[in-house]
Amino acid sequence: MANPTVIWLSSFLLSLILAPLLPGIVNKVKAFFAGRRGPNLFQLYFDLAKLLRKEGVFSATAGGFLQVAPPVSLGCLLLAALLLPHGLVRSPLGFGGDAVLFFYLLGMARFITVLGALDTGSSFEGMGASREMQFSALAEGAIFGVIGFIAVFTGRAGFTMLPADGGGEWWSVHAVSLLLAAAAFFVVLMAENCRVPFDDPETHLELTMIHEAMILDYGGPDLALILYGASLKLWMYAMVLMMLVLPWSICGTWLGMGCTLGGVLLTAVVVGAVESSMARYRFLKVPRMLVGALAVALLGIFFRLVFEGGIQ
Amino acid sequence: MDGVAWGIWGMGAFVAFLFSRSSSIATGTGCVAVCAGALAALAGWGARLTFPPCEVAGFFQLPILVLAVAGAIHSLGYLKGHGEKRAGTYWGFYNITVAAMYGVTLAGSPFQFLVLWELMGLASFALVAFERESKEVMRAAWIYIVACHAGAAFLIAMFFFGGTPTAVFVLGVIGFGLKIGFPLLHVWLPEAHPAAPAPVSALMSGAMIQLGFYGLLTYCTWSLSEYALYGWTLLGLGVIGTFGGMLFALGQTNLKKLLAYSSIENMGVMAIGFGFGFLGSASGNAGMSLFGFAGAFLHLLIHALLKGGLFLGAGSILRAEGTLEMDRMGGLLKRAPFTGWVFAMNAAGLSGLPPFAGFLSEFLIYLAALAGLTAPGHYGVFAMSLAVLIVLALTGGLAASAYVKAVGAVFLGEPRSPEAAEAHEVTASMKWVPGALLILSALLTAGASWVIEYGFPAYCGNTAGREMAVCIAALRYVGVFSGLLILLAAIGLVWRFRLVPRSRRGRVAPTWDCGYRNPSARMEYTGTAFTQPLTDFFAGVLRPRVAEEKPEGDFPRKSSFEEWIEDGGVRFLWQPVFRALAYLAHRIHVLQSGYLHLYILAMVLTLLAMLLWAFLFSAGTEGGF
């Protein structure tokens, strides 16, 4: 049994380094389904290196939010990463209620990004910003449904899936509720990271896009910060998903860390597969999916309490 | 020192009224009196301070004093060139309002309390009606005074006729709820706040409506056996107020109206906090109780600072742009950068986003809800905790949307009207006061754990236990993380704009709108368009009204589309009620025919009826017929 702090720290550092790999994996999987060779697995690393060497361009309309948004939003994401449990190993900086802070930090990153988008006065970016705020407001409900599930499941207010009494069975008893919570969170993951069927990251110049529309005006180092932040966000959501589904017995071991990182990469494969097998929803349907995710999370809580012996 | 403070405020009001011919004397003495009185009161407040102070009133007094001074200084710029002739009236009533508000928190008897409460309502009515030439302002002022007196009527009933704790509480919730703005009792807020001068809105929204909670806590919730009732009532009202308030805020086009609705939301959050406090005590959940009370009391202070800052900011915007209609503004950030950045940060704070102060109190209330989920003793408590968790999360998202809309429509993009294009930065006093409030809220973020540790009223009994340690630790963590976030953001900005070589730092080009150069302001998203997807999604609640002229014929000439949102409470409850009353009054009016013999007949009939009544109902008692 290794020191959990060491495991968490190495996992944290590996996450920061490996995060740009995720979009590469997703794209590779999508290329596979489409019968193409697809871009290099490490394409985002090359892109980031290239962008960091280029010159930034700012809109003449912008009054400051456009310039400030990328560094500040990346700062929010990095700080959130410090709170993230890696697999089941809780962050050494974690405290009661850290999950709330985690998701509010992501909220702050979104707030400043949206203001940056509105700062350009562009109608495309206004549209993207408006949709982003709508979907995220509804996704927030589903996210806190999952946080409520975690609290009910573990009896603790912290960002961890280890039960307060330290023991307990796993899938054999709680399979249904865990699956429901994980399914709800997977829907949120797809929505918050702008994947099909909620958003299409590939249609840069169409009326269907959300996140890509907001960052149309960025180039150079600012775009690098944003792209890296987006990949880190996908990584963190996948990590939370791993926390929900990984077995407790491997917590705090190097095997556990390996499984977590492997699981995150596997999540990217699943995301790619889902994106390849679905069409983007009509925008009117997206809110229903998000409210549906909340309902699924609540159903998970219900199952945990009623059928899996949670009532005290 | 309180006597000194009242003396100063009284003298200030007297001199301001006396010299109302000379605006400079009235302004000078009025403003100095407000500040000096507040300082004296603050000294008195400090002198009363013991450790631990265990006093509810202190939490309500600080916002009054801080916002009185902030509003007074802001008024110097706000009134310049606008209504200076009536400066005497303004400063006179301003001093009286502040004195009455402060007095309410110190009143020793129900009678004193009621007198000061009425004085507070009347004096602030004069301030709301300050711009009396405008018909809309007078309409709002009348709605305000009616709400004030309806509230006072319930309070009189509560103090003198309320027998059982339940009756007292119910009357108190209605009477004080009319001041707080509980759902359905809220209708005066979105009317009076936009009508009043901005410093008055700040004082009213940041400090006065919160006094309703002071009344509830001091006079209506003393029965330990009724804690469950208090908790459930406040939680129910809070959940509806939080969600409904923010939803209606989303649909507003007037900046101060948006802020007024968001005050309803914030009062809802406080009601949830207090509700959890009472419910936790009633159900033996010490964590829920502590987190709830601590969250509510912190929210009290934080809301005062941030909402005060936002209303004062809105005043600055009004002076800079000459309008409060958000869809006619735009691009103010370039013309008034200081005001813009401060407004945006205050807005982010009230959306509950870290690193700003607003996150702290929302965080504690989340902890209260989570405490209800982790220690489920009772299905109802569990379900309520879950409901609050989801509603707070949704409302957080809606609040962020509404405030992004406000900041985006006012400050960002290109100006949408000629007036907006000629806007300018405001005078120093209007510029710095919201900034000072923001700094105070940052200090509060850093010191929140001390506020709770040493300043927390011994309200929920358990102030030393394990939960207190958890609460303080969590607040310290949040404080540290807020600091870290500011540090990280600063590092990022320094890297981006200082360390990146100058050749790559960035050049300026037109907005890239998919190959369309120089997009005009007409192509921008307006605030209304920004929130349209959300208001559409919640159209079932908001019931937007639409006036539409569709393009017709082969060569359509003109078409128009307008959508606006009316207050649900007014539209579906109060308007029908008052219409029914007017109808009834009209019917009774028939009696007033002008014929003397009919009046005499009516009197005789009444006398007969009374005789009959006396005969029938007092027959059995002693001394009867």
Interface residues (C-beta under 8 A of the other chain):
Chain A: R53 K54 E55 G56 V57 F58 S59 A60 T61 A62 G63 G64 F65 Q67 V68 P70 P71 V72 L74 G75 C76 L78 L79 L82 L83 L93 F95 G96 G97 D98 V100 L101 Y104 L105 G107 M108 R110 F111 V114 L115 L118 D119 T120 G121 S122 S123 F124 G126 M127 A129 S130 R131 M133 Q134 S136 A137 L138 A139 E140 G141 I143 F144 G145 I147 G148 A151 V152 T154 G155 R156 A157 A164 L205 L216 D217 G220 P221 D222 L225 F283 P287 L294 L298 I301 L305 I311 Q312
Chain B: G330 G331 L333 K334 P337 G340 W341 A344 A348 S351 G352 L353 P354 P355 F359 F363 Y366 L367 L370 A371 L373 T374 A375 P376 G377 L386 L389 I390 L392 A393 L394 G396 G397 L398 A400 S401 V404 V407 G408 F411 L412 G413 E414 V470 A473 A474 Y477 V478 F481 L484 L485 L488 A489 I491 G492 L493 W495 R496 F497 V500 S503 R504 R505 G506 R507 V508 A509 P510 T511 W512 D513 C514 P519 A521 M523 E524 Y525 A529 F530 T531 Q532 P533 L534 F537
